[in-house]
Each structure stands twice: as C-alpha cells, then as structure tokens.
Amino acid sequence: MMNLNQATDYALRAVLYLANKPRGEVVEAQEIAHRQVVPMRFLLKIMPSLIRAGIVKSKRGVGGGYYLAKTPQDITFLDVVEAIEGPLTINRCLADDEYCSRQGTPNCQVHRALAAVQQKLAAELKRHHFGDLNH
C-alpha cells in the first residue's frame, strides 16, 4: 500500500483550514488543531516545514499564530506534499539511478513506466489548488 504519511494529511488539512479564512487572518495553533482534529504536537512539528516552503507564515506573541503566505489559488497539493515529504518519488530508483540495478531509464522498462506514472501523479497533485476547495 502506498500512502502519504500522516504528517502530510495533517498539513493538507491545516492549509485547507487557513485557506478558508480571510486573507491575512492569523489563526492560533490551538484553533487549527481543534477544528481539523490534528494533535497539537503534530501540528507544531509540521508548521515549520510549511513555513520553510513559503506556504505559511507565522506571527509571534500575543495574537500570534499562522496565516497563508500566498493566496489559496497559488498553493497546490504538490506544494504541501513536497514541503512535508520532500520531492515526490514513488520508487527510490527514480530519485537516483544508482538505486537501479539497470542504471536507470535507458536500460529499464520498469524505470520508464514508473517515471511516467510519477509524472502523472505530480501533474495531478499540481492541478489541485486550495482555492478550488474554499468553502
């Protein structure tokens, strides 16, 4: 079974929650965690990755919390997946030809087929924007 990890699921829900707020509205971590049923300890682990990826910004201090760094229409599912999991790779041989006993694409039909599947998956994740899911 191929799954996105739990952190990615939580990140998608956190971004969706922020996407449904008015632009620039700062939301406390507790509110996101409560409304999206995300354990607070996980939320606090994933938010720095979303900040580093330029998806979310944070505000410290009283009235602090999180808000989107971009419009929901400018954030794709692929952006969030890669922020949490790193580059999309469905098989390790697609990340580095050294993992392929046949040295990659020119010599391996399986490698070529998986590369095509990976490209389609990435394109589909990139096609879905959080602006499409608002409200």
C-alpha positions in Angstrom: 0.0 0.0 0.0 1.4 3.4 -1.0 0.3 6.2 1.4 1.1 9.8 2.1 2.4 9.9 5.7 0.1 11.2 8.5 2.0 14.5 8.8 1.2 15.2 5.1 -2.5 14.5 5.8 -2.4 16.9 8.7 -0.6 19.5 6.7 -3.2 19.4 3.9 -5.9 19.9 6.5 -4.1 22.7 8.2 -3.5 24.5 4.9 -7.2 24.0 3.9 -8.3 25.5 7.2 -6.2 28.6 6.7 -7.3 28.8 3.0 -10.9 29.2 4.2 -10.0 32.2 6.4 -10.0 35.8 5.1 -6.6 36.7 3.6 -4.0 37.5 6.2 -6.1 36.4 9.2 -3.9 35.0 11.9 -5.1 31.8 13.4 -3.9 30.3 16.7 -2.4 26.8 16.5 -4.9 25.5 19.1 -7.8 26.6 16.8 -6.3 24.8 13.8 -5.6 21.7 15.8 -9.1 21.6 17.3 -11.0 22.3 14.2 -9.0 19.9 12.0 -8.7 17.2 14.6 -4.9 17.3 14.4 -2.9 16.6 17.6 -1.2 19.8 18.7 2.2 18.1 18.9 2.0 17.1 15.2 0.7 20.5 14.1 3.7 22.2 15.8 6.0 19.8 14.0 4.6 20.3 10.5 4.1 24.1 10.6 7.9 24.9 10.4 8.1 22.8 7.2 5.2 24.7 5.7 6.9 28.0 6.7 10.2 27.0 5.1 8.3 26.1 1.9 6.8 29.6 1.8 3.2 28.2 2.1 2.5 29.6 5.6 3.8 32.5 7.7 3.8 32.8 11.5 3.3 35.7 13.8 4.8 35.6 17.3 3.5 37.0 20.5 0.0 38.0 21.7 -2.4 37.4 18.9 0.1 35.2 17.2 -0.5 32.2 15.1 -0.4 31.2 11.4 -1.6 32.5 8.1 -1.1 31.7 4.5 1.9 33.3 2.7 0.2 33.1 -0.7 -3.4 33.1 -2.0 -5.1 29.7 -1.8 -5.1 29.5 -5.6 -1.3 29.7 -5.6 -0.9 26.7 -3.3 -1.2 23.2 -4.8 -1.4 19.8 -3.2 2.0 19.1 -4.6 3.4 22.1 -2.8 2.2 20.8 0.5 3.2 17.1 -0.2 6.7 18.2 -1.1 7.0 20.6 1.9 6.4 17.7 4.2 7.7 14.6 2.4 10.4 16.1 0.1 10.4 15.6 -3.6 7.8 13.3 -5.0 9.4 9.9 -5.7 7.3 6.8 -6.0 10.3 4.5 -6.2 13.8 5.2 -4.9 15.3 4.4 -8.4 13.5 7.5 -9.7 15.4 9.7 -7.2 18.8 8.3 -8.1 19.8 6.0 -10.9 22.4 4.4 -8.6 19.5 2.6 -6.8 18.6 1.0 -10.1 20.4 -2.2 -10.8 20.0 -1.5 -14.5 21.3 2.1 -14.3 18.0 3.9 -15.0 15.8 4.9 -17.8 17.8 3.9 -20.9 18.1 0.3 -19.8 15.0 -0.4 -17.7 11.4 -0.5 -19.0 10.1 -0.6 -15.4 12.0 2.6 -14.6 10.5 4.3 -17.6 7.0 3.1 -16.7 7.3 4.3 -13.1 8.7 7.6 -14.2 5.6 8.2 -16.4 3.3 7.3 -13.5 5.3 9.7 -11.2 5.0 12.5 -13.7 1.2 12.0 -14.0 0.8 11.9 -10.2 2.8 15.1 -9.8 0.8 16.8 -12.5 -2.5 15.8 -10.8 -1.3 17.0 -7.4 -0.2 20.2 -9.0 -3.6 20.6 -10.7 -5.4 20.8 -7.4 -5.3 24.2 -5.7 -6.6 25.1 -2.3 -8.5 27.9 -3.9 -10.6 25.3 -5.6 -11.6 23.8 -2.2 -12.6 27.0 -0.4 -15.9 27.0 1.4 
